[in-house]
Amino acid sequence: MVLYKTPSFIRAAKQLIKKNPYISNDFKNTLEKLAEDPFDAQLKTHKLKGRLFGSYACSVNYEIRIIFQLIKDDDKREKIILFEGIGTHDNVY
């Protein structure tokens, strides 16, 4: 899996980690698990509805969520994870 982080995602992640340094390790572990298997049971990955239809969400910890899309690249025969947002439940939904 190829991980692609949008500039807005990178900015939001930096701000979130700056405000909450205790989530840094959880965030890194979540990204590693996503690269291996986006549907790992520990991530609690689920499809989203409404304005985020077509995207997925997974849990970094109890309060922090990552929003992403899964994209197939048929030319290279690989899957891409496109990160769209990160934040608390109320902020990202």
PyMOL commands that set and color helices and strands:
alter all, ss='L'
color gray80, all
select helices_A, chain A and resi 7-19+21-36+41-43+50-52+89-92
alter helices_A, ss='H'
color red, helices_A
select strands_A, chain A and resi 2-5+46-47+56-59+64-73+78-88
alter strands_A, ss='S'
color yellow, strands_A
deselect
rebuild
show_as cartoon
